[in-house]
């Protein structure tokens, strides 16, 4: 390549990465503004609500016989002055989407009120003013909801390749959507975390599959996969279970991530949560240790993708940092699996594992059953 073209290419790439980094920074700042809104309206903290909005903002809401009800932000803030400051009022908020265009942005936030079986969708228009992102308009709609505000944490890998090979790797889209759909239909909220945060590579997408197509073109769902949380953003007490997603990328970067290990074991030991995994996702749990130093899998029935079904002569196999079956057995676990292309699930206490993507929805169902049983027993 001639020096001129090389320099031009480098400048284009530098410009691209600069613009990408800038967009991520703006998105982060918008997220902080929306979090002030969510925190303020959930805990009656009017100073945070005021911080999120421009002082001239309006809320275009609706009430009986008034399809467009204009509420000045000052009046809106006064509604929360009636509640006790710092006391949770039952509103559970989640950022669903952010779209930035220069110094303006749109955003979507979900507000769940489980006690009222209601769900609100807030749409925001934001503008960057004097270096700060402010909400300048908000509208909302509502609908009945069975969302129970319980959260499940999906763990996915950022690995794009099989180790040092140029062979692409990715999280199994089938495993994600099969489990995600099962949880969402049962009223659960699902968050995604990865070792590095941000976008994750995906694999095994079938656009002829109705469920795949439904979620592939769901902007809120794909936004979550493009903006997975980093471990430092996770508060363990908020989750009822962790679920390790499989796919080829699951073999890399998860099992040895100490921050994710800490999150999982805190959910399991301190908050009586569930640890689950499917297929190659089981690689993520092999190094987990309990507070007494024992391996989590010791003495437990564990399933996952078996070593026997791997192509041991293939180059990809030589890149694996560990083998699932043999490592589980070395850790004194009891590895169980069934025929290829058949679902197989093992439930051993609060550890629930499945063999393949066909097991994903069953594993999710077993998690839901345990959570419901635990909630019932605590009444």
Order of alpha helices (4+ residues) and beta strands (2+ residues): alpha-alpha-beta-beta-alpha-beta-beta-beta-beta-beta-beta-alpha-beta-beta-alpha-alpha-beta-alpha-beta-beta-alpha-alpha-beta-beta-beta-alpha
